[in-house]
């Protein structure tokens, strides 16, 4: 366990993207009766991959992101994270929704990520923990651990993200994760993008806003 962490939370059977729901844990609302509700990803969510091929940098942006989730206690969101399994979210990212700017580049990326055999990129949250320290301009640092699946290979990974309340029932999460193609048994084509062989180092970045929607009765 990271030495600077506290209030650890385990969330089982959660398929989600880089713990979007951890933003729901930072509201300092008063205790009240438990009312369940749903979480939705807002339009404008951004997820992209950055890499290099020789002297050239490339960027592939996801054009399709969908998902939803459930929080057990909308009156006191922080209480939900203190009870394992009270918050769940599911997000889907099709590999073929990645757009690198050119058809040839897209084809090379889909081939490298084995899109035909494994059409989805997914993430399963195992743990989300607030780090010590005061918020900076409203942003909190959050440590997460989970299982990321790319090209059919699963890897347990740690990701540090930042979260902030930006409006009533609305939360923003940003972060990035450096990955190595070897971890996921990905082999870039030798002439990827028509350039020198691409580096096996990639960076996955995201900037997503989620909104707490319907409340149960």
Residue pairs with C-beta under 8 A, 6 or more apart in sequence:
1 8
2 129
2 131
2 143
4 131
4 132
4 133
5 129
5 130
5 131
5 132
5 143
6 129
6 130
6 132
7 82
7 129
7 130
8 127
8 129
9 25
9 81
9 82
9 84
9 127
9 128
9 129
10 84
10 126
10 127
11 81
11 84
11 85
11 87
11 88
11 125
11 126
11 127
11 128
12 84
12 85
12 126
13 85
13 88
14 87
14 88
14 89
14 124
14 125
14 126
15 89
15 90
15 91
15 122
15 123
15 124
15 125
16 67
16 69
16 88
16 89
16 90
16 91
16 123
16 124
16 125
16 146
17 47
17 67
17 89
17 91
17 93
17 123
17 206
17 208
18 123
18 144
18 146
18 159
18 161
18 173
18 175
18 177
18 206
19 125
19 128
19 142
19 144
19 146
19 159
19 161
19 173
20 39
20 41
20 67
20 69
20 89
20 91
20 171
20 173
20 208
20 210
21 39
21 69
21 71
21 87
21 88
21 89
21 125
21 128
21 210
22 81
22 128
22 130
22 142
22 144
22 161
22 163
22 173
23 163
23 164
23 165
23 171
23 172
23 173
23 210
24 39
24 71
24 77
24 78
24 80
24 81
24 87
24 171
24 212
25 77
25 78
25 80
25 81
25 128
25 130
26 78
26 130
26 135
26 140
26 163
26 165
27 76
27 77
27 78
27 165
28 78
29 75
29 76
29 77
29 78
30 75
30 76
31 75
31 76
31 79
32 75
32 76
33 75
34 72
34 73
34 75
34 79
35 73
35 74
35 75
35 215
35 216
35 217
36 70
36 71
36 72
36 73
36 74
36 215
36 216
37 70
37 71
37 74
37 212
37 213
37 214
37 215
37 216
38 68
38 69
38 70
38 71
38 212
38 213
38 214
39 68
39 69
39 70
39 71
39 87
39 89
39 210
39 211
39 212
39 213
40 67
40 68
40 69
40 210
40 211
40 213
41 65
41 66
41 67
41 68
41 91
41 208
41 209
41 210
42 170
42 208
42 209
42 210
42 211
44 209
45 65
45 206
45 207
45 208
45 209
46 61
46 62
46 205
46 206
46 207
46 208
47 61
47 62
47 65
47 93
47 204
47 205
47 206
47 208
48 59
48 60
48 61
48 62
48 204
48 205
48 206
49 59
49 60
49 98
49 109
49 202
49 203
49 204
49 205
50 57
50 58
50 59
50 60
50 202
50 203
50 205
51 57
51 58
51 198
51 199
51 201
51 202
51 203
52 58
52 198
52 199
52 201
53 192
53 193
53 195
53 196
53 197
53 198
53 199
54 195
54 196
54 197
55 196
56 193
56 195
58 100
58 101
58 105
58 193
58 198
59 100
59 101
60 98
60 99
60 100
60 101
60 105
60 106
60 109
61 98
61 99
62 93
62 97
62 98
62 99
63 97
63 98
63 99
64 93
64 94
64 97
65 91
65 92
65 93
65 97
65 208
66 91
66 92
67 89
67 90
67 91
67 92
68 89
68 90
69 87
69 88
69 89
69 90
69 210
70 87
70 88
70 89
71 77
71 80
71 86
71 87
71 212
72 80
72 83
72 86
72 87
73 79
73 80
73 86
74 212
74 215
77 212
79 86
80 86
80 87
81 87
81 128
89 125
89 210
91 122
91 123
92 120
92 122
93 120
93 121
93 122
94 119
94 120
94 121
95 110
95 113
95 115
95 118
95 119
95 120
95 121
96 110
96 115
96 119
98 106
98 109
98 110
98 113
99 106
100 106
100 108
100 109
100 193
102 193
104 193
104 194
105 193
108 188
108 189
108 192
108 193
110 116
111 189
112 181
112 186
112 187
112 188
112 189
112 192
112 198
113 121
113 150
113 151
113 186
114 151
114 152
114 186
117 151
117 152
118 149
118 150
118 151
118 152
120 149
121 148
121 149
121 150
122 148
122 149
123 146
123 147
123 148
123 149
124 146
124 147
124 148
124 149
125 144
125 145
125 146
126 145
126 146
126 147
126 156
127 143
127 144
127 145
127 146
128 142
128 143
128 144
129 142
129 143
129 144
130 140
130 141
130 142
130 143
131 140
131 141
131 142
131 143
131 160
133 141
138 164
138 165
139 162
139 163
139 164
140 162
140 163
140 164
141 160
141 161
141 162
142 160
142 161
142 162
142 163
143 158
143 159
143 160
144 158
144 159
144 160
144 161
145 156
145 157
145 158
145 159
146 156
146 157
146 159
147 154
147 155
147 156
147 157
148 154
148 155
148 157
148 177
148 179
149 155
150 179
150 184
150 186
151 184
151 185
151 186
152 185
153 183
153 184
153 185
155 183
155 184
157 177
157 179
159 175
159 177
160 175
161 173
161 174
161 175
162 173
162 174
162 175
163 171
163 172
163 173
163 174
164 171
164 172
165 171
166 172
166 209
169 211
169 212
169 213
170 209
170 210
170 211
170 212
171 209
171 210
171 211
171 212
172 207
172 208
172 209
173 206
173 207
173 208
173 209
173 210
174 206
174 207
174 208
175 205
175 206
176 203
176 204
176 205
176 206
177 203
177 204
178 201
178 202
178 203
178 204
179 201
179 202
179 203
179 204
180 200
180 201
180 202
181 187
181 188
181 200
181 201
181 202
182 200
186 200
188 197
188 198
188 199
188 200
189 197
189 198
190 197
191 197
192 198
